[in-house]
């Protein structure tokens, strides 16, 4: 474990392979647990070494665990020899390390770390598992989307100027061409100067998924996704719903049509479930009254839009109502507001981590949620200059336009759209008894897109 015989050499090195030799009961602190209140306390942290920087008799490291990060500092001293600093500076990025350090307050905020007002004064540094050299840099994997977008726009602007000069060059004398050529060369240098950052494409990220999943944004996204499932379950159970688990291998297509996956099943065929709808309805008819399921859904939809998925996790519910289908809307309303409220309350740090790489405006919603009828929506669209009939269907662009208009007028991203025209709804939608041209049918809209 020791790297040499000099004083302090016992404070750094490589640990032997963990074979569960012993259980010491040591407390390992998570980075997000470290706060100002721990100033002066010595802590043991197991973490990823994101990067290190050796400068003279100092070594700075950025340490990361999940979506949290903190700066560590070590200076040459009686128990921290120069060889220790060199050792740390030579460890590959993304290695798993154990660090014993004291928590100290920073004089200036460390802007690149989530724990910006504290840092770790390193006393011991041991490598648990050293990473292989990685080609992808975490700085590139985590670079904010708006930074890459600004770079792309700047390069596109310079490229357009170069193309315009190339066209201009064709119609001038050789004497004038030299001046234009010089301008083009300067612009190409400007393009090189503007290309500061590497954009990591989706295919490269998927080929290196283990690394990509370590980014704070992805760590946070998976936790938020987990949170949505937990909150969905928590609320519905509080409302006397029963969780059920329906078959995903079926003897017939659950919804008919061509969008079904067919596969061999012993001596016959089976189909992947397109929806738990049939089984939910069976449960209601069996007097379960209120049921829900969180489970996979499979649909053979040959499409490349983000609204079509061949496999996804569905959050489904079904309930009987006593008098009016608006009883169902009331439950959905409270469900969504509960999820939105609790995500903001319980997952604020995760939302912040996602927002850092993928900037977005905070979600706006009302409690109770806004409810619009289809005629109300048509009037909003017409007032904005769109020609659409009373019973006209809305395509994707119209839905987005309506979402923008609703946000401007009602200051909400989330709303319910009720009373769709009967002619544009499936045959099983019940007509409104007071006006059969409209149906007792609804959608839930979020930022101009249907989500239910």
Secondary structure, DSSP 8 states (H G I E B T S, - for coil): --S-SSTTGGGEEE--------------B-GGG--GGGTT-EEEEEEEEEEEEEETTEEEEEEEETTEEEEEEEE--SSS-HHHHHHHHTS-TT-EEEEEEEEEE-SS--TTSSSTTEEEEEEEEEEEE-----SS-HHHHT--HHHHHHHHHHHHHHHHHHHHHHHHHHTS-HHHHHHHHHHHHHHHHHHHHH--S----HHHHHHTHHHHTTSHHHHHHHHHHHHHHHHHHHHHHHTT-EE----SEESS-SS-SS---EEEETTEEEEE-S-SHHHHHHHHHTT--EEEEEEEEE------STT--SEEEEEEEEE--SS-THHHHHHHHHHHHHHHHHHHHH-HHHHHHHHHHS--------SS-EEEEHHHHHHHHHHTT----TT----HHHHHHHHHHHHHHH--SEEEEE--BGGGS-TTS-EETTEEEEES-EEEEETTEE--
